[in-house]
Amino acid sequence: MLETVRATVPTADGRELEVLVTGPEDGTPLVYHHGTPQGAVPFRQLDEAAAERGLRVVSYSRPGYGGSTPRPDGASAARVADDAADTAAILDHLGLGEFLTIGWSGGGPRALACAALLPGRCRAAACCVGIAPKDEYDGDIRDGMAEENVAEYTAAFAGPDELERFLATQSALFHANAEDIAEALGGLAPPVDRAALTGELAEYLAASTRAAGQQGVVGWRDDDLTHLRPWGFSVRDITVPVSVWQGREDAMVPFAHAEWLAAHVRGVRAHLVEGEGHLSLMGKLGAILDDLMQLGGLGR
């Protein structure tokens, strides 16, 4: 059984970040950016696949999730780019240098931020089922989302107060367990994802959503709002190797977002997969890691 070490990392602006580290001490760091809404909990499928490849997983709860301090400007001005700065602070605290990174769903923009803003340190990034930037995207980012996400982002467009009121009606998700997490997701989980939500994956998703709600909806609110503001960088300016992974059956993040990223991130390696959804794609973690390591010059 792999051991997970927990740490609390201070930031320059006085916040604290909840951090988990799993895998070989001499392994290449793999920073994992979780989805929305989630908090950092052990992710056995990823941890084991990474350890088999000599990678050391570093994950953390973004501000307002789990035990991480919310940003003072989270409701008004925080950006996706700020999470790249937090990533650098975590790696500095742990004494780690170059790294690979994966972002899943709401974490996808954070992986792209690391590629854009930490190019001398981030060797390669994988954006998995990640949302496209509203300011650069050709169209309405809500087009193609299941009705639950359309309602959520419509509330986000209306502003922090309206979004917070909406999310308060959805907070039952924070109490879901492995047996009922698929039902709690409603239309966001199409049949292919419901079939995948068993065993370790269901346990992980339920535990991570419970962790997300430890401070109420503040982390979820602020995460959503960063998706809609300018991210603090352009995906067109990324020079670090990037892969984009997406399943055609995804009901949370439309397939068109991945197609747009594949067309606008320079030199991207796109894996647009038929028959997979937002969560079932996690069954391909081994292939995602192998591809990422190759992009980062680590072979496999």
Backbone torsions as a table, in degrees:
resi	resn	phi	psi	omega
1	MET	NA	129.4	179.2
2	LEU	-72.1	141.1	178.1
3	GLU	-91.3	134.6	174.7
4	THR	-106.5	124.7	178.7
5	VAL	-99.3	130.3	178.5
6	ARG	-100.7	143.1	179.4
7	ALA	-142.0	154.4	172.1
8	THR	-114.2	119.9	-174.5
9	VAL	-109.3	123.6	177.5
10	PRO	-79.6	149.9	175.5
11	THR	-110.4	164.3	-176.4
12	ALA	-64.4	-24.8	-178.9
13	ASP	-95.5	14.7	172.0
14	GLY	91.4	6.7	177.4
15	ARG	-88.2	172.3	173.2
16	GLU	-127.9	142.0	179.7
17	LEU	-117.5	133.3	176.9
18	GLU	-84.4	121.8	-172.0
19	VAL	-126.6	140.8	174.0
20	LEU	-120.2	139.2	178.2
21	VAL	-130.5	127.5	-177.5
22	THR	-138.5	135.5	174.5
23	GLY	119.8	-178.1	-174.4
24	PRO	-60.7	135.9	-177.2
25	GLU	-61.7	-29.9	-179.6
26	ASP	-96.1	10.9	-178.0
27	GLY	-76.6	154.3	174.2
28	THR	-64.6	128.9	-179.3
29	PRO	-63.8	135.8	173.3
30	LEU	-121.7	107.3	179.8
31	VAL	-85.6	123.2	179.8
32	TYR	-107.9	123.1	177.7
33	HIS	-102.5	114.1	-175.1
34	HIS	-72.2	172.2	-178.3
35	GLY	-82.5	-168.4	-177.1
36	THR	-123.1	123.6	-7.2
37	PRO	-92.8	128.1	176.5
38	GLN	-147.8	162.5	171.5
39	GLY	-126.1	168.6	-178.3
40	ALA	-77.0	118.6	172.4
41	VAL	-138.1	160.1	177.6
42	PRO	-56.0	133.4	-178.8
43	PHE	-118.7	87.8	-168.9
44	ARG	-57.9	-41.8	-179.3
45	GLN	-60.2	-44.3	178.2
46	LEU	-70.9	-44.9	-176.8
47	ASP	-59.0	-43.6	-177.7
48	GLU	-71.1	-42.8	178.8
49	ALA	-63.2	-38.3	179.0
50	ALA	-68.2	-45.6	-178.9
51	ALA	-61.1	-37.8	177.6
52	GLU	-60.3	-23.8	-177.8
53	ARG	-104.9	11.3	178.4
54	GLY	74.5	26.3	-179.7
55	LEU	-106.7	146.5	179.8
56	ARG	-111.1	113.5	-174.0
57	VAL	-80.9	127.0	173.7
58	VAL	-116.7	117.5	177.1
59	SER	-128.3	158.2	179.7
60	TYR	-151.8	155.7	174.4
61	SER	-81.8	123.8	176.8
62	ARG	-65.2	161.8	-175.8
63	PRO	-50.6	130.3	178.7
64	GLY	91.6	-11.5	175.6
65	TYR	-100.6	152.1	175.7
66	GLY	51.8	-129.1	-180.0
67	GLY	-99.3	14.7	-178.5
68	SER	-89.4	133.3	-178.8
69	THR	-62.3	132.7	175.0
70	PRO	-63.6	153.3	174.3
71	ARG	-75.4	138.8	177.3
72	PRO	-59.2	-31.3	-178.6
73	ASP	-104.3	20.7	-175.4
74	GLY	-57.6	-37.8	-177.3
75	ALA	-83.6	-11.4	-171.8
76	SER	-121.2	-33.7	-169.9
77	ALA	-147.6	-7.8	-176.8
78	ALA	-60.6	146.9	-175.7
79	ARG	-125.6	161.1	173.6
80	VAL	-55.8	-38.4	-178.6
81	ALA	-57.7	-29.3	-178.7
82	ASP	-62.8	-27.8	-179.2
83	ASP	-76.0	-22.7	171.7
84	ALA	-68.0	-38.6	177.0
85	ALA	-64.6	-40.4	176.7
86	ASP	-63.6	-39.5	177.8
87	THR	-59.8	-44.7	178.6
88	ALA	-63.0	-39.7	179.2
89	ALA	-63.5	-39.5	178.8
90	ILE	-65.2	-46.9	-179.4
91	LEU	-63.8	-39.9	176.8
92	ASP	-60.4	-45.7	-178.6
93	HIS	-61.8	-36.7	-178.6
94	LEU	-85.0	-5.4	-179.5
95	GLY	73.6	32.0	-177.4
96	LEU	-109.0	148.4	-176.7
97	GLY	-107.4	-108.7	-178.6
98	GLU	-65.8	152.1	-175.9
99	PHE	-152.7	162.7	166.9
100	LEU	-105.5	160.8	178.9
101	THR	-146.2	144.7	172.4
102	ILE	-124.0	135.3	171.1
103	GLY	-122.7	130.9	-179.6
104	TRP	-109.9	126.9	175.5
105	SER	59.5	-116.5	177.7
106	GLY	-63.0	-16.2	174.7
107	GLY	-83.1	-14.5	-179.9
108	GLY	-56.2	-48.2	176.9
109	PRO	-58.8	-29.8	179.7
110	ARG	-70.7	-37.1	175.1
111	ALA	-64.2	-41.1	177.1
112	LEU	-65.3	-35.9	177.6
113	ALA	-62.5	-41.3	178.4
114	CYS	-62.7	-41.2	178.8
115	ALA	-64.5	-40.0	-176.7
116	ALA	-75.1	-39.2	-167.9
117	LEU	-107.5	-11.6	177.5
118	LEU	-125.6	51.8	-171.8
119	PRO	-67.5	-22.5	178.3
120	GLY	-83.9	-4.0	-173.6
121	ARG	-125.1	-39.0	178.2
122	CYS	-81.7	116.3	-176.5
123	ARG	-81.5	-32.0	179.0
124	ALA	-168.4	155.4	-177.7
125	ALA	-135.8	143.6	174.0
126	ALA	-117.4	119.4	175.2
127	CYS	-99.2	107.7	-175.1
128	CYS	-107.7	122.4	-178.6
129	VAL	45.6	41.4	-175.5
130	GLY	-92.5	147.1	179.4
131	ILE	-71.7	149.5	176.8
132	ALA	-86.6	158.9	-179.4
133	PRO	-73.2	126.2	-177.8
134	LYS	-55.9	-42.8	-174.5
135	ASP	-69.4	-21.2	-177.9
136	GLU	-108.1	-18.4	-173.9
137	TYR	-68.7	144.0	179.8
138	ASP	-89.8	82.2	-179.7
139	GLY	134.5	-170.8	178.7
140	ASP	-88.1	122.2	-176.2
141	ILE	-63.0	-16.9	-179.2
142	ARG	-79.5	-18.8	-176.6
143	ASP	-61.4	123.4	179.1
144	GLY	97.0	-7.4	177.2
145	MET	-78.7	153.3	171.0
146	ALA	-63.6	158.0	-172.6
147	GLU	-58.9	-30.9	179.1
148	GLU	-63.0	-42.0	179.9
149	ASN	-75.9	-32.3	174.7
150	VAL	-60.0	-44.7	179.3
151	ALA	-63.9	-41.6	-178.9
152	GLU	-63.2	-48.4	-177.2
153	TYR	-74.5	-27.1	173.5
154	THR	-63.8	-40.7	175.3
155	ALA	-64.3	-38.7	179.5
156	ALA	-64.6	-39.4	177.0
157	PHE	-61.9	-28.2	-178.6
158	ALA	-78.4	-12.9	175.7
159	GLY	118.9	168.8	-174.6
160	PRO	-57.9	-41.5	-176.9
161	ASP	-66.5	-46.0	-179.8
162	GLU	-65.5	-39.2	178.6
163	LEU	-64.0	-43.5	179.6
164	GLU	-62.0	-39.2	177.6
165	ARG	-64.2	-41.6	179.4
166	PHE	-64.9	-46.5	-176.8
167	LEU	-64.1	-30.6	177.8
168	ALA	-61.6	-27.3	178.2
169	THR	-80.2	-11.1	-177.5
170	GLN	-107.5	5.6	-169.8
171	SER	-71.2	-6.0	174.4
172	ALA	-59.9	-24.6	177.4
173	LEU	-58.1	-30.3	-178.7
174	PHE	-70.0	-9.2	-177.7
175	HIS	-114.7	7.5	-177.3
176	ALA	-71.4	148.7	172.8
177	ASN	-113.2	-179.9	-174.8
178	ALA	-60.4	-31.7	-176.6
179	GLU	-74.6	-27.0	-175.8
180	ASP	-120.8	10.4	-177.9
181	ILE	-64.6	-38.0	179.9
182	ALA	-63.2	-43.0	179.1
183	GLU	-65.6	-36.8	179.9
184	ALA	-64.4	-28.5	-179.7
185	LEU	-77.9	-17.9	176.7
186	GLY	58.5	-133.0	-177.6
187	GLY	-68.4	-10.7	177.1
188	LEU	-71.2	-17.4	-179.9
189	ALA	-113.5	93.7	176.9
190	PRO	-69.4	173.7	-175.7
191	PRO	-51.6	-39.9	-178.0
192	VAL	-64.9	-34.4	177.6
193	ASP	-76.6	-38.5	178.0
194	ARG	-61.7	-37.9	179.0
195	ALA	-66.1	-29.8	-179.0
196	ALA	-82.9	-18.8	-174.6
197	LEU	-83.2	69.8	175.9
198	THR	-134.4	166.8	171.5
199	GLY	53.6	-134.6	-173.1
200	GLU	-61.9	-37.3	-178.8
201	LEU	-66.3	-43.0	177.8
202	ALA	-64.2	-41.7	178.3
203	GLU	-61.0	-44.3	-179.7
204	TYR	-63.7	-48.6	-176.3
205	LEU	-63.0	-41.9	179.2
206	ALA	-64.9	-44.8	-179.4
207	ALA	-64.1	-39.4	-177.6
208	SER	-71.2	-33.4	176.6
209	THR	-73.7	-34.1	174.5
210	ARG	-63.5	-41.0	178.2
211	ALA	-63.1	-34.7	-178.8
212	ALA	-61.1	-31.3	-174.4
213	GLY	-93.9	11.5	-177.0
214	GLN	-61.1	-27.1	178.9
215	GLN	-113.5	21.7	-176.1
216	GLY	84.1	-147.7	-173.6
217	VAL	-95.8	6.7	-172.9
218	VAL	-60.1	-43.4	-179.8
219	GLY	-66.1	-41.9	179.3
220	TRP	-63.5	-46.6	178.8
221	ARG	-57.3	-50.9	-175.0
222	ASP	-68.5	-34.6	176.0
223	ASP	-59.9	-51.0	-179.8
224	ASP	-57.9	-42.7	-177.0
225	LEU	-65.8	-34.5	177.5
226	THR	-66.3	-27.9	178.2
227	HIS	-64.8	-30.6	-173.7
228	LEU	-92.1	-24.0	177.6
229	ARG	-79.2	163.3	169.3
230	PRO	-54.3	135.7	-172.1
231	TRP	-75.5	-16.5	-177.3
232	GLY	96.9	7.0	175.5
233	PHE	-166.6	164.1	174.6
234	SER	-107.7	134.1	178.0
235	VAL	-63.7	-21.8	179.6
236	ARG	-69.5	-17.3	-176.6
237	ASP	-96.0	0.7	-178.7
238	ILE	-68.9	133.0	177.4
239	THR	-115.1	-15.4	178.5
240	VAL	-72.8	144.4	177.8
241	PRO	-58.3	133.9	-177.1
242	VAL	-133.4	139.3	168.2
243	SER	-114.0	148.3	176.0
244	VAL	-122.3	127.6	179.7
245	TRP	-120.9	134.5	-179.8
246	GLN	-156.1	143.6	175.1
247	GLY	-101.4	139.0	-177.3
248	ARG	-60.6	-29.6	-174.6
249	GLU	-89.6	8.2	-177.9
250	ASP	-61.9	126.3	178.5
251	ALA	-102.5	-9.8	-179.9
252	MET	-89.5	-54.3	177.8
253	VAL	-114.0	116.9	-174.6
254	PRO	-59.8	145.9	177.6
255	PHE	-55.4	-32.2	-178.8
256	ALA	-61.5	-27.3	178.2
257	HIS	-64.5	-43.5	179.0
258	ALA	-66.7	-38.4	177.5
259	GLU	-62.0	-39.6	178.9
260	TRP	-66.2	-46.0	178.6
261	LEU	-60.9	-40.5	179.9
262	ALA	-62.1	-28.4	-178.6
263	ALA	-88.2	-15.5	-171.4
264	HIS	-122.0	-12.0	174.3
265	VAL	-91.3	122.9	-173.8
266	ARG	-59.8	127.1	174.4
267	GLY	67.7	18.4	-174.8
268	VAL	-63.4	148.1	171.4
269	ARG	-105.1	109.4	-172.9
270	ALA	-98.4	133.8	175.3
271	HIS	-123.2	88.9	-177.4
272	LEU	-101.0	104.7	-162.5
273	VAL	-103.0	125.2	176.1
274	GLU	-72.4	143.7	171.3
275	GLY	80.7	1.8	179.4
276	GLU	-111.0	155.2	179.0
277	GLY	-113.5	-164.3	-176.4
278	HIS	-66.7	-36.7	-176.2
279	LEU	-105.4	-34.2	179.8
280	SER	-62.5	-25.5	179.7
281	LEU	-62.1	-20.1	177.3
282	MET	-63.6	-17.0	173.8
283	GLY	-65.7	-11.0	179.2
284	LYS	-104.2	22.4	-177.6
285	LEU	-57.2	-38.6	179.0
286	GLY	-60.1	-46.3	179.1
287	ALA	-65.9	-37.5	178.7
288	ILE	-62.9	-43.7	179.2
289	LEU	-67.0	-43.0	179.1
290	ASP	-59.4	-44.0	179.4
291	ASP	-64.3	-43.3	-179.4
292	LEU	-63.3	-43.0	179.4
293	MET	-63.7	-39.3	177.8
294	GLN	-64.4	-43.5	177.7
295	LEU	-60.5	-35.8	-178.4
296	GLY	-85.6	5.4	176.3
297	GLY	78.4	22.3	-178.7
298	LEU	-102.5	-4.2	178.1
299	GLY	67.6	177.3	173.3
300	ARG	173.0	NA	NA
